[in-house]
């Protein structure tokens, strides 16, 4: 038996249940997926037990998300082989997403940036002069919604040491809102700051999150890239811990996870 098979066998001996559905685990899933990272340098320790059905069902969406997470970074470089490969793969396998990603006009993009960052001077200082925006449609929203749910399930498994069952809510916010006082107060309570390492090197410039976890709740903010256009806020609450009839603002996504 090769080393890879032995390692997989040891992992599945220690982690017997799928972190998504609770059924017997037969595969190892990487989340965030390896294709999210430049050079596929994903962080050590972000491997999770999964059944074949859950792991296989995610694969196509993860391919599309590999392109999206590059597009929502201000520090992304479209003139690279990896970007072109991601774009080609999505063109072939998810034309719905490609059809949605329509570039905004130069004028509309300039106006958007000025409104968002206050002035043309601020836009210039950020190195975003000439940047073009893209529209985001239902397919992109569906994909990022799934990503937030998978993040909540895997983070719960990693930090709460159990398979999640309960309610997940999430939202996307523009990065600059984290500078507001109210946001800073929330962030200061997210005391968990995992170290992202690959072969001894820090890869948090590709993926980073902060979190708070207890037996009943996990709250986290995560991002991709050093200069993300948006960050993702996720809250997972264990079944029975809160009243699920509580009203939630419509800009929050929500999903209930029940184990069979």
N, C-alpha and C positions, 0 to 999 in steps of 0.2 A: 504493500500500500504506500502510495506517495505521501510526501509531507503535507501537501494541501488537503488530501483526503483525511489524513490523520487529524489534522487541525480541525477540519469541519466536524469530524466525528466527536472529538473532545468537546467542541463548542456545543453541539446539539445534545450531548450527554448532560452538560451543565444547564442547558436552556431547552427544556423539552416542549414548551408551548409557544405557539405563534403569538407574537406580541400584538397582533392586530385582532385576531378572532378567538384565540385561546385553544384552537385545535392543535393536534400534534405538529410540531415543527419538523420540517424535512429539508429546509434550505436556510441559507444565511442571506439576509437582506442588508444592504448598505443604505443608511439614511443619515444625512443627505446622500443621494446617489453619487457615484464616482464621477459621472459625467458633468456634475455641477462645478468641478474643481479644475483649475488650470493644470494641465499635465496629469490629470487624474490623481493629484496628491491630496487624497481625502484624509481626514484625521483618524488616528488610531482610536479604537474603542467605540466607534459608531457602526457596529455590526449588530444585527438583531435577528433572533430566531423567527422564521416565518414558514407557514405552510406553502406548498407549491401554488395553490390557488391565489392567495393574497399576493405573493411575490410576483407571480406572472401577471396578475391583473394590473399592477402598478407600472409595469415596464414601459408601456407605450406613453403613458402620461409623463413619466420621468424623462423620457427622451425629449418631449416638447418642453418640459420645464427646464431642461438643460439650456435651451435657447432663451427662454424667458428670463431666467436668473441672470443671464448676461445682459439682456436688454434693460433690466431695471437697475443697472449699475452705471453711475456717471464715470467710473474708471474702466469701463469695458472697452476693449479694442476690437472693432469689427474687422480689422485688416489682419486677421490671423488665420492660420490653417484650422485651428480648433473651432473658431466661430463659423467658418465656412462649412466645415463638416457638420456642425450642429444644424445650420440653416438648411443644408441639403437633405439631411435626414428627416427634418420636420416637413419640408416640401414634399417628400415622398410619402410620408406616413400620416401627416395631419394637415392636409391642405386647408381645412376649415380655419385653423389658427393662422396660417399664412395669409389667407384672404382677409382676416380681421386686421392684421398688422399693417394698416395703411399709413404711410408717412404723412404727417401734417405739413402744411405749406411752410415755407421759410418765414413768412410773416406771422402765421399763427404760432409757430414754435418760438419766435422771438418774443411775441407778446406774452405767451405763457411763462417763459422764463423770467421776464421782467416783472410780471405780477407775482410770481412765486418768490423771487429773491430780492425784490424791492427796486432794482434799478439796473440799467444796462451796465453800469460800472461794476456792480456786484457780480453780474453774470460773467463779465470779462475776467474779474479777479479769480473766479472759480474755473476759468478755462473752458467755458461752455459757449463761447461765441461761435455761431454757426451750427450749433447742435440742432438736430431735427427730432421732433417728437413723433410718437406713434400712438394711434388709437388703441384702446384696450376694450375688447368686446366680451361677449358671454363665454366663449371658449377659454380665453385667457383667465377670466374670473373663475371658471370652473376648475381649471388646473391649479391656480394658486389656492383656492379653497381646499382642494384635496391635499395640497402640500401642507397647509396649516394643520389639517386633521392628522396627517401622518406624523408631522413633527410632534404634536401633542401626545400621540400614542407612544412613539418611540422615546420621547423625553420622560414620559411617565414611567415606562418600563425601566429606563436607566436610573432615574432619580428616586422614584417611589417604589421600585422593586416589585412591581406587580403588573398584571395585565389590566389595562384601563377599561372600566365600564362606567358610563355616566354621560355627562353633557360637556361638549366642547364648544366654546365660542371664540371668535377670532375677528380681527380687523386689520386693515392696512392703513398706515398713516405715513404722511410725508415726513422725511427724516428731520426737517428743521423744527417740527413740533416738539421733538424731544428736548429742545432747549428751553421750553416754557417751564416756569416754576412748578406748576402742578405736575407736569410730566416728570420732572426731576425728582420730586418727592416720591413718586411711584417707583421710578428706576432705582432710587437709593435703597428701597426695600428688597430689591432683587439681588440678594447677597451671593447667590451662586454664580460663579464665573469660570466655567470649565476651561481648561488649558487645551488648545487645539494643536496637536503635534503629529508630525509625520516624519519618520526617520530622524527624530531629534530636532526637527525644524518646526518653528511656529507657523501654522497655516491659518491663523485667525483672520488674516487679511482676506480670506476667501469665504469664511463662514464663522459667525460669532453670535453668541447669545448670552443673556443673563436670565436667571430664574429664581423663583422661590418655590419650594416644594414642602408639603406636609403629607400626612396620611390621607387627607381629604381633598387637597387642591394643589394644582401646579399652575403658576403664572409665569409667563416668559415673554421676552422681546427678542426676536432674532433677525439677523440681516445677512445679506450676501455682499461681499466686497467692502473695501475701505470707504467708498463714497457711494453708498446706496441711495437710490432715489426714494425708496420707501423702506419701512421696516414693518415687521409682522408682529402683532400682539396676540397672544394665545392664552386662554384660560381653560383648564380642564378641571371639572369638579366631579368627585366620585359619586356614583349612584347612591341616593339617599342622604347625601350631605347637605343639599340645599333644596329649596322648593323650585322645581323645574317650571312652575307656572308663572314665575316672576317675569314681568315685562322687560324685554331687552330692546334697546334702540335698534332701528332697522338697518343701520350701517354695520351692525355686527352679524357675521355669519354664525350659524349654529347647527350642530349635529348631535344627535343622541346615539351613543354606541351601546348596544346591548349584546351580550355574549349568549350564544345558544346553549 
